Amino acid sequence: MYDHQATINLIESKFPNLADELHDEIIDGLLHCQMGVFSRLAQDAIDSEDVVSWEQITKVFMCIWQNCSPDVENALNVSFLEHLNFKDGKRKRAWAYDKMSPTMRKAFDEMEAYNKKLHGS
């Protein structure tokens, strides 16, 4: 089962370029902040239409999602999925939503529906 430490270890092993940010003296040990680092990497891949990186990111997400502790699941929802933007504008982004696994899309859609209900929009 992926708890906080196992999750960060997996992310860092798959994306060693995030190590310094994940272990920054301010956020080291703070799961939601560390998950935000992973989310920014994901958004950068979306914005730059980096299909290969996006596929790697979604594989890591699914690996964690399928067997994680409740606090990690919460962080994946609140600090990862909630911050992703799939809306086309100056940049094409919808492609990334289409490339997610059905399970990941469902998690994103449920999180988005919950937020709309919560915030009334």
N, C-alpha and C positions, 0 to 999 in steps of 0.2 A: 504494500500500500504506500502511496506517495503522501508522506507528511510534508511539512514545511521544508525541512532540510533536504529530504530526498528529491523534492520538486526542484529546488534551487540547484542542487547538484546535477540533476539531469539537464536542466536548461543550460547551465554553464558547460557541461560536457559536450553538448550539441552545438553551442554557440559560444566558444571560448572568448570571442571578441567582447562579450558582455561582462566578463569576469570583474573588471575594475568597477563598472557601474553597479553590478549586483552586490559588491562588497564595499561600496563606498562607506566611509565611516559614519555617515548620517543615516543611511538606509539599511545597512547590514543588519540582518535579523528581523527586519520589518517586512513580513510577507507581502502585504498589499503594495508597498512601495517597490519591492523587488519585482512583483508581477507587473507593475507599471513599466518597468524597464523592458520586459518581454513584450508587452503590448506595443510599446513604441517601435521596437524592432519589427513587429508584425505590420504596423501601419506604414512604416518606411517601405517594406516590401510591397504592400498594396499600392502605395502612391507611386512607386517607381516601376510598377508592373513587373516585378521580379518573381516570375512564376516558380522558379526553382526554390528560391528562399521561402516563398509562401507555402509551398508543398512541405518543406522541411518543418516549418513552424507549425503547420496544422497537424503533422504527424506527431510532433512532440506534445502539442495540446491534447490530442486524442489519447496518447499513451498515458498522460497524467489523468485526464478526465475520467477514463474508464476504471480507474482504481485509485481514488484519492480520498484523503480525510475530509471531513466536512469543512474545515477551515480553508483548505486548499480549493475545494469546489467553490466556496464563497469568493475567494480571491480571483479565481478564474472568471467568475461571472462579473464581479464588481470592478476588478482592476485590470482585467484583460478584455473580455468581450465587450463590456459596456463602452469602452473607449475607441472601439474600431469604427471607422467610417467607410461604408460601402457605397456611398452615394456618388454618382457620376457628377462631375462639374468640370472644372478646368482639367482635372485628371480623371482618367477612367479608373473606376474602383469596383464597379459591380462584378467584374470578372472574378474577383477574389471570393465574393459570396458564393458564386456559382461553383467554384472549385472546392469549397468546403465539403466535408463528408456530410451526409444527411444528419448524423448525430450532432455534429458541431453546428450546423444550420439550425437545428431544432433548439439547441441550447441558446444560440444567439436570438432566435425569434421569441422564445419564451422570456428571456431576459428583457428584450425590448418591449414585449407586451406588458410585462409586469411594471416596467418603468412608466409606460404610457398610462396604465391604470393608476399607478401611484401618484403621478404628477398631473393627471387629467388632460394629457394632450394626445 
